[in-house]
């Protein structure tokens, strides 16, 4: 009986420790590394989230954090990334509308509207950054997605993509802001959900980056910016 109780406690403690690391420990450590070294980036990639009438907590967190980093001078430009995937709104453009309301100038906002998966968000935004002449780049997203994409960004890109995931406790202080946007400019009239267009297997392969058009198909690694 005692062994069973101890096992339950051990599993629960391990889960709690892991969650604390993912959502608090790692983001705080990564932010300190950037802040302590006065590091800044030409551009940040902010991956999209489906939009249904209003921003959800994940999209709000990503956009608020991008605004926070922009106003801190840590990022100078933002590439919002995301096609109309699960809803008839281009995720990138919806996030851009919210970012404009927060005060990020239109001249510093760019839209990547081809990506339908997280790996594609990063790849297509990286290639856009190259075309725009940016030389340093950060991934600005939630802690969980940042952790999931850490291996992909480390292995597949010749120029380092720094991770600056949002800090939950800092975000809580910014979370009071709320306003409405007119989403009509982000609407895709010919929208068809990815669920209708692709099987579960194909969507999973897309999540793994199977359809990314790498220039070097053998190494599957993007060249330096």
C-alpha positions in Angstrom: 0.0 0.0 0.0 2.7 2.4 1.0 4.7 1.6 -2.1 1.7 2.4 -4.2 1.1 5.7 -2.5 4.8 6.5 -2.9 4.7 5.7 -6.6 1.6 7.9 -7.1 3.4 10.7 -5.2 6.6 10.2 -7.3 4.7 10.3 -10.6 2.8 13.4 -9.5 5.9 15.2 -8.4 7.7 14.3 -11.6 4.8 15.7 -13.7 4.7 18.9 -11.6 8.5 19.4 -11.9 8.4 18.8 -15.6 5.5 21.3 -16.0 7.3 23.9 -13.9 10.4 23.5 -16.0 8.5 23.8 -19.3 6.3 26.8 -18.3 8.5 28.7 -15.8 12.1 27.5 -15.5 13.1 27.2 -19.2 11.4 30.5 -20.4 12.9 32.5 -17.5 16.4 31.1 -18.2 16.2 31.8 -21.9 14.9 35.4 -21.3 17.7 36.0 -18.7 20.3 34.9 -21.2 19.0 37.4 -23.8 18.6 40.2 -21.3 21.9 39.8 -19.4 23.8 39.8 -22.7 21.8 42.8 -24.1 21.0 40.7 -27.1 18.5 41.8 -29.7 17.2 40.4 -33.0 16.4 41.8 -36.4 13.2 39.8 -36.5 11.0 37.4 -34.5 8.9 34.6 -35.9 5.5 34.3 -34.2 3.6 31.1 -35.3 -0.2 31.4 -35.8 -3.2 30.0 -34.0 -6.6 29.4 -35.5 -9.0 32.3 -35.0 -12.7 31.8 -34.1 -14.4 35.3 -33.6 -11.8 36.4 -31.0 -8.2 35.6 -30.0 -7.8 32.7 -27.6 -5.4 32.6 -24.7 -2.5 31.1 -26.8 -2.7 33.6 -29.6 -3.1 36.4 -27.1 -0.1 35.2 -25.2 2.1 35.1 -28.3 1.0 38.5 -29.6 1.3 40.2 -26.2 4.8 38.7 -25.7 5.9 39.9 -29.1 4.7 43.4 -28.3 6.5 43.2 -24.9 9.8 42.2 -26.6 9.4 44.8 -29.3 8.9 47.6 -26.7 11.9 46.3 -24.8 14.0 46.6 -27.9 14.8 42.9 -27.9 13.1 42.4 -31.3 13.0 45.1 -34.1 10.5 43.4 -36.5 7.9 40.7 -36.4 7.0 38.0 -38.9 3.5 36.7 -38.1 3.1 33.3 -39.7 0.1 31.2 -40.6 -2.4 30.4 -43.4 -6.2 29.9 -43.1 -5.9 26.4 -41.8 -8.7 25.4 -39.5 -10.8 28.5 -39.8 -11.4 30.9 -42.7 -9.0 33.6 -41.4 -5.3 34.0 -42.2 -3.7 33.5 -38.7 -0.8 35.7 -39.6 -3.0 38.7 -40.6 -5.3 38.3 -37.5 -2.3 38.5 -35.2 -1.0 41.5 -37.1 -4.3 43.3 -36.6 -4.0 42.7 -32.8 -0.3 43.8 -32.9 -1.2 47.0 -34.6 -3.8 47.8 -31.9 -1.1 47.2 -29.3 1.1 49.7 -31.0 3.6 47.8 -33.2 4.1 49.9 -36.3 2.9 48.5 -39.6 6.3 49.0 -41.1 7.7 46.5 -38.6 5.1 43.8 -39.2 5.4 41.2 -42.0 3.1 38.4 -42.9 3.9 34.8 -43.9 0.6 33.2 -45.1 1.7 29.9 -46.6 2.5 27.8 -43.5 -0.1 25.2 -42.3 2.1 23.5 -39.6 4.5 24.6 -36.9 7.5 23.4 -38.7 6.4 25.3 -41.8 5.8 28.5 -39.8 9.5 28.4 -38.9 10.8 27.4 -42.3 8.8 29.9 -44.5 9.4 32.7 -42.0 13.1 32.0 -42.0 13.1 32.2 -45.8 11.2 35.4 -45.7 13.7 36.8 -43.2 16.5 36.0 -45.7 14.7 37.8 -48.5 14.2 40.8 -46.3 17.9 40.9 -45.4 17.5 40.1 -41.7 20.6 38.5 -40.1 19.4 37.6 -36.6 16.2 35.8 -35.7 14.2 34.6 -32.7 11.2 32.3 -32.2 8.6 34.0 -30.0 5.8 31.7 -28.9 4.4 29.8 -25.9 6.7 27.7 -23.8 5.3 24.3 -24.9 5.6 25.0 -28.6 9.1 26.4 -28.1 10.2 23.2 -26.4 8.7 21.0 -29.1 10.4 23.0 -31.8 13.8 23.2 -30.1 15.3 20.2 -31.9 13.9 21.2 -35.3 15.4 24.7 -35.1 18.7 23.4 -33.8 19.2 20.8 -36.6 17.6 22.4 -39.7 18.9 26.0 -39.8 22.4 27.2 -40.4 21.7 30.5 -38.7 20.8 30.0 -35.0 17.1 30.6 -34.2 17.0 31.9 -30.6 14.0 30.8 -28.5 12.4 33.5 -26.4 9.1 31.9 -25.2 6.8 33.9 -23.1 7.1 33.9 -19.3 3.7 33.0 -17.8 4.1 35.3 -14.7 5.1 38.3 -16.7 2.3 37.7 -19.2 -0.2 37.7 -16.4 0.7 41.4 -15.8 0.0 42.2 -19.4 -3.1 40.1 -19.8 -5.7 42.8 -18.8 -5.7 44.3 -22.2 -8.7 43.5 -24.4 -10.1 45.0 -27.5 -12.0 44.2 -30.7 -10.6 44.0 -34.2 -12.3 43.9 -37.6 -11.2 40.5 -39.0 -12.6 41.0 -42.5 -9.3 41.9 -44.1 -7.9 38.5 -42.9 -10.9 36.5 -44.3 -10.4 33.9 -47.0 -13.7 33.5 -49.0 -12.5 30.3 -50.7 -11.5 28.6 -47.5 -11.6 24.9 -47.1 -10.5 23.4 -43.8 -7.3 21.3 -43.7 -9.4 18.6 -42.0 -11.4 18.3 -45.3 -8.4 18.6 -47.5 -6.0 16.2 -45.8 -6.1 12.9 -44.0 -4.9 12.6 -40.4 -1.8 10.8 -41.6 -1.0 13.5 -44.1 -1.5 16.2 -41.4 0.8 14.4 -39.1 3.4 14.2 -41.8 3.0 17.9 -42.3 3.5 18.5 -38.6 6.8 16.7 -38.9 7.9 18.9 -41.8 7.5 16.3 -44.6 6.3 18.8 -47.2 8.9 21.6 -46.6 10.6 22.4 -49.9 14.2 22.4 -48.7 16.6 23.7 -51.2 19.1 21.0 -50.2 16.8 17.9 -50.2 19.7 15.7 -49.0 20.7 17.6 -45.8 17.3 19.2 -45.3 18.9 22.2 -43.8 18.4 25.9 -44.6 21.4 28.0 -45.6 22.6 30.9 -43.4 20.6 34.2 -43.5 
